[in-house]
Amino acid sequence: MLDMSWGEVMLIGGVALIVIGPKDLPKALRTLGQVTTKVRRMAGEFQSQFNEAIREAELEEVRRDVEGMKRSVDAARPAFNPVDTIRNEIRSAVEGRTASGEAVKDAGSFDVPRPTPDQQAAHLHAAPAPADDASPAQASKPETGPTP
């Protein structure tokens, strides 16, 4: 703020000692210190209020930008409600329609064919398919499994 060297302070102190006098100098310095403290405090409060006003203005601007982006995103995409979507799919299945609206010939036949025990055993003992990075020599070599 005010940059003063020690020499300037000593000069001001000497002039103050001559002008004010040795009797009233401590009282004057105390008053000067109190005034300086009040001025610094007021300057700090002013600066903090100014910074807060700037922060609020920037925050309000950011808030408006975010609201605008949110409105544009909401307008760009259709509303998706998963509960309604699932409810409509279940209703369509119960009424016997597919997702495209076509009628299902037999709405009750949703049976999935299950493999027989022989097919399951053959699948378990079948050799795995060769990997893409395996060499042809490795792919032609049958793997030996555990002997029963």
ABEGO torsion letter per residue (X at the ends): XBBBBAAAAAAAAAAAAAAAEAAAAAAAAAAAAAAAAAAAAAAAAAAAAAAAAAAAAAAAAAAAAAAAAAAAAAAABBBBBAAAAAAAAAAAAAAGBBAAGBBBABAABABBBBBBAAAAAAAAABBBBBBAABBAAAAABBBBBBBX
